[in-house]
C-alpha cells in the first residue's frame, strides 16, 4: 500500500508523511529506541527492541508491497520524527476484518499535529484495505492521546487496570479503543 502526503505543522514547518522503506531501517530503529525511552506510555522499553536493523529493513520492505498493512513515517527537515502503522489483528476469517494501530512520535515534536495526521493517514489506509474496525490500546493516563483518538471517532470498549507494569510507575491501566470504519 502506497501513501504520501505533505502537511504544514503548527510551527509552520513542512512535514512529509510517506511509506517507511527499507532504507529507513536504521533511522526508524534509532527512533524506536528514542521514543520508547522518552515516555512510559508505550508498551516496550528500548532494551526490549526485538529487531536489529537488518530485520527492520526486511519488515519495512515487505510492508511496501502489502495490501493490508502499512508503516508511515513523518519526516521533518529530512529526519524521521514519528511513525505509525496499521496491520491485521489476524488472518483467520473471524478476525480478518480488524486492524490494529500503533504510533510513536519524538517528544520534541509532540503537539505539532503530527499524531493527528498519522492517525488520519492510518484510518484512510485501513478503509482502503477493507477493514471494518481499527483498534488500539492506550495508557489511561495518556489523556492527550485519548482525546485525539476520541476526536477521530474511537470509542472505549474495555479497560485492563493492570494492563502494563511500568518499571517506574507500577501498574498502568490500559484502555482498549476501536473505530468502526464502515
N, C-alpha and C positions, 0 to 999 in steps of 0.2 A: 504494500500500500504506500503510495507516494503522497507526501504532504509538504507544502511550502507556503509560508505566509509572512508578510512583513507587517510590523506594527510600530507605532510610536508610543514609548513608555511615558509614564507620568513625569519623568525627569527630562523629557524631550529627546532622549536617545532612541535610536532605531534598534529594534530587536527583530532578528530573523528566526522564525520557527521553521524547522526543517527536519527531515528524517535524520536520525543519527546513523552514521555509516561506519563501516569497519575502520576507516582511517581515523575516526574519532575515539577509538577504544582507549587509548592512554589518557586522553583528557577526561573522558567520562569516568574512567576508573578512578582518577585522582579526584574528580568532583564528587563521586560517590563517597569516597573516604572523607572528604572535607565536610560535605553536608551532613553526613551521619555523625560527625564529631561536633557539629555546631548546634544540634538540638537533640533533645531527649524524646521528641515526638515521632521519630522514625523507628521502624521495627528491628533494626540491627545496629551494631556498633562497627566502626571501621575495621577492627580486628576480626570481625566475623565475615568480612567480604570473602565470599567463596570463589570468586573468579579472578584469574590473573588476566593480564592484558590480552594475551592470545585467545583465551576463552571468550573474553568480552568482544573481541573483534569478530569471532565466529558467530556469536549470538546476534550482534548488530547486523552482520552481513546477511544472516538468514531472515531477519525481520524485514529487510528491504523488499524481498520477494513475497512476503506473506500477504494473504488476502484478509486475514482476520486478526492481526496484531501489528502494533507499531511502537516504536520508540522515537519520540520527538525531542529534539534539543532546542534550547533557547540560546541564541548567540548574540552577544552584545560586545561591540568593539573587538570583534574577531575571536572572542573567548566564549566557550560554553559555560553558562551560568545556571542552567537548570535543565532538568529532563522530566519527562512524563511519559508514561506508557499505558497501553491498553492491551490486554491479552485474554484469551478464553479461560474461563473457570475450569473447563474440561472439554473433552471430545465426545463424551457419551451423549446419547440422544436427550437424556433428561436434563442436562446442564449446558448443552451447546448454545443455548440462547442467551447465556450470561457471560459477561466480560468483567474483568476486574481492572481497576485503575490505581496507579501509584504515581507520586510526584515528589520531587525534591528540588529545592532552589537554594542557591548560595545565599547565606544570611544577609550579605551586603546588598542583595537585590530584592529583598522582601519589600512588599508594599508598592512596587512599581507597576503592577498589572501583569506580570509575567505568569503568575499562578493562574489567574483567571483566563488568560489567553491559552495557556497549555491545556487547562481543563476543557475549555470550549473546543479546542482542536481535537482532543481525545474523544469528546462526545460526538463530534461530527464524524470522526473515523469509525467509532463504534456503530453509528447509524449506517454508514456506508457499508460496513462489514456485515450488516444484517442482524446485529444483536438486538434483543428487545429489552435488555436490562444491563445497566452498568453499575458495578458495586465497588465499594471502598471501605476501608477501616480507618478510623481516626481516633487519636487520643482525646478523651473528653475535655482535657484542659486546653486543647488547641482551639480556642474559641475563634480565632481569625479564620482558620481553615474551615471550621464547621459553618461559619457564616457564609463563606464563599461557596461551599457546597450547597447550602440551603438556597442561596440566591440563584444557583444554577438549576434548582428543582429537585435536588436529592432530599430524601426523607429518611429519617432514622427508622430502623426496623428491629434493633436489638442492642443490648449492652452487655458487656462482659466486665464485671467490676474488677477482675484480676487478669485482664487480657494481656497486659505487658507487665514484666517485672524489671523495672529500671534498676541499674546498678547503683544509682544515686538517690532516686526518689521512692523506691519500693514499688508496690503495685500501682499500676495505672489503669483506670477504666478505659475501655475501648468501645467506641460506638461503631456499629455496622450501619451503613447507609446505602441506599440504592436509588437509581434514577430509571424510571420507566421510559423507554425510548420510542415506543410505538404510539 
